[in-house]
Each structure stands twice: as structure tokens, then as C-alpha cells.
């Protein structure tokens, strides 16, 4: 979509119905991504607030699943932006499935925390700056659930880590810290 000039993109968006906009956004990373793409590149440095969810997928050994991302040399949790009208639990399980191939049920995941503020500031490779409001969930899975891990276009590889052995190059260090605080309470 960045191949369009800003004016061409605006005209395209103006010509679409609400349903067509949602369909288009589904093909380009979700509604917040489409919205960011609509910004004139001269002002993409203006921070944008986006809401989303991430999920700790924990196996029977207590290890957590991390995703090495294709857009940067960092590891992170499965997760992403909330679509318009979408429940954040649904966001978490949808993103988990898209990025790992693991099917989860929204009513079987546990809310750990909601994080926002400076620790959730993110700069994308294209220059967009966002502050994420992220609901962090937990899902325990069996080895059968993870036997056929598969990533998407955002995923270089997927790997389970012991919590004390996670890589240093993390995108989601604040989310991992919140998870550690959560498990230390119990």
C-alpha cells in the first residue's frame, strides 16, 4: 500500500464502504496498520495510540513461546493490533493462531495485566511511532498443541524458552517482566 501516493491512497479509502475498509485492513495487518498507512509520510512521526493484545503461551515444562520477528532482529510474544469491534481476548487468540498455528479459546485464556505508557512505545521500520495499550494474556498448552508450530510472514522462527534464558534482544521486555511478576505471586 505504500506504493500509492498519499493522494491516491486517500482516494482509494474514500471510495470504499465500511465493509470494504475492514476487508482491506485485514489484508494489511489490521485496522490500526491501515490507519497508519493513511498518514502522510511527512507526519508519520506523530505518535499514534493503538490497542492490542499479546499472549504468553506456556508449555508443560513451564517454557514460554517467543517469536523471532522478520521486520527486526528481535524476539517477542505473539500478539498484535485489535480489529474494530473485536474483543481483546479474541485479538489474543487470533494473533496466536496467525503467528504460531496454535488454536486457543478466548474463554480459556487468563488476563495477566494491561500495560501502557513509555514502556510500550514502538518505532516501526517505516518510521511510524506508536504507543501500544496491550492486554497480556496467558495460555497453558500441551505438547500436542505445539507439535505443528507454524509462523506467518512476521515470523522468522518460533522457540520455547525457559524464563531465565530468554534472549536479550526482546521487543517485549516489559511484558515478560509483567509475566514474571505474575508467576512470582503464585
Protein Blocks (a to p, Z undefined) as FASTA:
>chain_A
ZZpcfklmmmmmmmpcfklmmmmmmmnopjklmmmmmpcfklmmpccdddddddddddfk
opacddddfkbccdddedddddehiafklmmmmmmmmmnopacdfklcccfbdcedjklg
ccdfkopacddddddddddddfklmmmgccdfklmbdcdddfklccfbdfklmmmmmmmm
mmmmZZ
